[in-house]
Amino acid sequence: MDLIKKIQDKSAVIGVVGLGYVGLPMAVAVARKGYRVLGVDVSTHAVTSVNKGENYIGDVDDDELRDLVAKGMLSASCEYDPLSEADIIMTAVPTPLDKYQQPDSSYVRSSTDSLAEVVTEQTLIILESTTYPGTTREIVMPALENKGFVIGENMYVAFSPERVDPGNQSFHTANTDKVVGGVTPKCNAIAKAFYEAILDAPIHTVSCPEVAEMEKIYENTFRNINIALANEMTILCERMGINMWEVIEAAKTKPYGFMAFYPGPGIGGHCIPLDPFYLTWKAREYAYHTRLIELAGEINNSMPEYVVQRAIKMLNKRGLSISKAKVLLLGAAYKKDIADHRESPIERVIKELESLDVHFVINDPHVSSFHNEFNGKDYTTVPWDRIKLTDYDIIIIITDHKWYDYQAIVNTGVPILDTRNATKGIKADNIVLL
């Protein structure tokens, strides 16, 4: 049966490789539309949790996941063999950077090699993992072609970048515009038909996978660079005695030509800190040095150190040494109101504090523990009911969770370094904005 016809009558079986922050919400979105979904993940915890209907991703509704699993619409496995019956397979595996800040494509390569062993003819393979331009053509296609498949004739391949924004209450997997870049026009047509069937948003096709891959990198590089500008302006404004947050609010009144980006203790999440480096690495192949991108990375990566230096100045004004101070860090997640701590700025802040032998305590209502990639250590956050705010010499707000009662925190009189403007609207002498 024609693959588009299978999509239309919902007889197509859908595979999702990687059941993390991207894969699981997508699997749920697809199953919600009436397709049977087969998930694959190397994590036995993830697979066991899915098969029990137990949610572990903030953007997935617990009851909906439980219902879809109970109805047999969604199941998971650590093995690739079940995907032999899948008609469409989406891959959303990690694409981290190695210690040299170069793309680690091993997850994409291994998952594609495993798929090539089990897929059958007339299957659509879609890579959704954020990666450098050329990945689909250089890694995914050869693995399939080596098994005798002809792309565009009996096997179809496309790249469609994920656009997941954890914690976003307005835009999520199902209602965010989708970009699709197929290897051939037929690949594009099938991929577009599939996404139109499962998403409640426009589908934008581009001429090839490389355009779609670059589009995703461009999105996050754009954000990285503009955040770097906001951070650099913040440092300058502090020296000039100007409130940068007020500057931004004033600039936002212009109805065109300006988009607000905000300073902070650093950048976090799996996209903005990593994606630009995929491009800088690939650019070397073309003898091009991406100076602006690398400079933005330097500025953003220096912000945790700047935060600690601001804290030192605040303590010195009170006659205290940072090495003898008790510091409370509020927030371990990389952004507010979520439990995702990947690449969180707190990791670099901790590294700076530990280099100065500082005694610190961490609290986060959403994160109980986390691993610090910068020093290889594990940290446990202290529950709120075990914290007495007045025991600390300084409070540093790293993540502006809505859970915190900022007025009550300010009322303690403890000096506060607010890196997120979480105390906006509160007037008090003990607040210092980044």
C-alpha positions, 0 to 999 in steps of 0.5 A, spaced: 500 500 500 502 507 498 505 510 504 501 516 503 495 512 503 497 508 510 498 515 513 491 517 511 487 511 513 492 511 519 494 504 518 501 506 518 505 504 524 510 509 527 517 508 530 520 513 535 527 512 537 529 516 543 524 517 548 527 523 551 525 531 552 523 530 544 522 523 543 516 522 548 512 528 547 512 526 539 510 519 541 505 521 545 502 527 539 503 521 534 499 516 538 494 521 540 492 522 533 490 515 532 497 511 530 500 505 533 507 508 536 513 503 537 518 507 541 525 505 542 530 507 547 537 504 550 535 506 557 531 501 561 528 506 566 525 510 560 522 503 556 520 500 563 516 507 565 513 508 558 510 501 558 507 502 565 504 508 563 509 512 568 511 519 565 518 522 566 517 528 562 514 535 564 511 536 557 507 530 557 500 529 560 501 523 565 493 521 564 494 521 557 500 517 557 497 512 561 491 512 557 495 511 550 499 505 553 493 502 556 489 502 549 495 499 546 497 505 542 504 506 545 509 501 547 517 501 548 523 497 547 530 497 548 531 493 542 530 495 534 527 489 532 520 491 533 521 497 528 521 492 522 513 493 522 514 501 522 512 505 516 515 511 519 521 512 524 523 518 527 530 519 530 531 523 536 537 521 539 542 526 543 547 530 539 552 532 544 559 535 544 565 532 546 571 535 550 574 538 544 567 542 543 566 538 536 560 534 535 559 527 537 555 523 532 556 517 535 548 516 537 546 518 530 550 513 527 549 507 531 541 508 531 541 509 524 546 503 523 541 499 528 535 501 523 538 499 517 538 492 520 531 492 521 527 496 516 524 494 510 522 497 503 517 503 503 519 506 510 520 513 511 526 515 516 526 522 519 532 525 523 530 530 528 536 530 532 539 537 532 546 536 528 550 540 523 549 541 516 550 534 512 549 529 517 543 526 514 546 525 507 553 523 510 551 518 516 543 516 515 543 515 507 550 511 506 547 506 512 541 505 508 544 505 501 549 500 504 543 495 505 541 496 498 536 501 499 535 506 493 533 513 497 527 516 493 524 509 490 524 504 496 526 508 502 525 515 504 529 520 508 528 527 511 530 531 516 526 535 520 528 539 526 525 538 533 523 545 536 521 543 543 521 548 548 521 545 555 516 548 560 513 553 554 505 553 556 503 556 549 507 552 544 509 545 544 510 539 539 503 539 536 502 546 535 509 549 533 510 550 525 514 544 522 520 545 517 521 538 513 527 537 508 527 531 504 532 528 500 528 527 494 521 531 492 517 524 494 521 524 500 518 531 502 511 529 500 511 523 504 514 527 510 509 533 509 503 528 509 505 525 515 506 531 519 500 534 517 496 528 519 499 529 526 501 536 528 496 542 528 501 547 525 503 549 518 508 544 515 514 548 511 518 544 506 525 546 504 529 543 498 534 539 501 536 536 508 542 541 509 537 547 509 533 544 514 539 542 518 542 549 517 535 552 519 535 549 526 542 551 527 541 558 525 535 559 530 539 557 536 545 561 533 541 567 533 539 566 540 546 565 542 548 571 539 543 576 542 543 573 549 551 574 548 549 582 546 544 582 552 550 579 557 555 584 554 551 590 555 549 588 562 556 588 564 557 595 561 551 598 564 553 595 571 559 599 570 556 605 568 550 605 573 545 603 569 539 598 570 540 594 564 533 590 565 530 597 565 533 599 558 530 592 555 523 594 557 524 601 554 527 598 548 521 593 547 516 599 546 518 599 539 513 595 535 518 593 530 526 592 529 527 590 536 526 583 539 527 582 547 533 578 549 535 578 556 542 577 560 543 571 565 548 567 569 549 563 563 546 559 557 543 552 558 539 547 555 541 542 550 540 547 544 543 554 545 550 552 548 551 546 543 548 548 537 553 554 534 559 549 535 556 544 530 556 550 525 563 552 527 566 545 527 563 544 520 565 551 517 572 549 518 571 544 513 570 550 508 576 554 511 571 559 514 572 562 521 565 563 525 568 569 529 562 572 531 559 565 533 565 564 537 565 570 540 558 570 543 560 563 546 566 566 549 561 572 552 556 567 554 560 562 557 564 567 562 557 569 565 558 564 571 564 567 573 562 574 572 556 572 577 561 570 582 565 576 581 559 580 583 557 576 589 564 577 591 563 585 590 557 585 594 560 581 600 566 585 600 562 591 601 559 588 608 566 586 610 566 579 608 570 574 604 567 570 599 571 564 602 568 565 609 561 566 606 555 562 606 552 562 599 545 560 598 543 558 590 536 558 588 535 554 582 539 548 578 534 548 572 537 551 566 530 555 565 524 557 570 519 552 572 522 546 569 526 540 572 531 540 566 538 541 568 542 540 562 547 545 561 545 549 566 549 555 568 549 553 575 554 548 573 559 553 571 557 557 577 559 551 582 565 550 579 567 558 580 565 557 587 569 551 589 575 554 586 574 559 591 573 554 597 566 557 598 561 554 602 554 553 598 547 550 599 543 549 593 535 549 592 530 547 587 523 545 588 523 541 581 530 538 581 532 534 587 539 532 584 544 533 578 550 531 575 555 537 573 559 535 567 564 540 568 567 537 574 564 530 574 561 531 581 554 529 583 550 534 587 543 534 591 539 540 592 536 541 599 529 541 601 526 548 602 523 546 609 530 545 611 533 552 609 533 558 614 534 564 609 537 568 615 543 563 615 546 565 609 550 571 607 548 572 600 542 569 596 544 568 588 538 567 584 540 562 578 533 560 576 527 564 577 522 559 578 515 562 580 515 557 586 519 562 590 516 567 594 520 573 592 517 578 597 518 573 603 525 572 600 527 579 600 524 581 606 529 577 610 534 582 609 539 578 606 543 581 600 540 578 594 544 577 587 538 577 582 541 574 575 534 573 572 530 579 574 526 575 578 524 580 584 522 585 578 517 590 582 520 589 589 523 595 591 529 594 597 536 595 598 538 588 599 537 587 592 542 587 586 540 586 579 545 582 575 
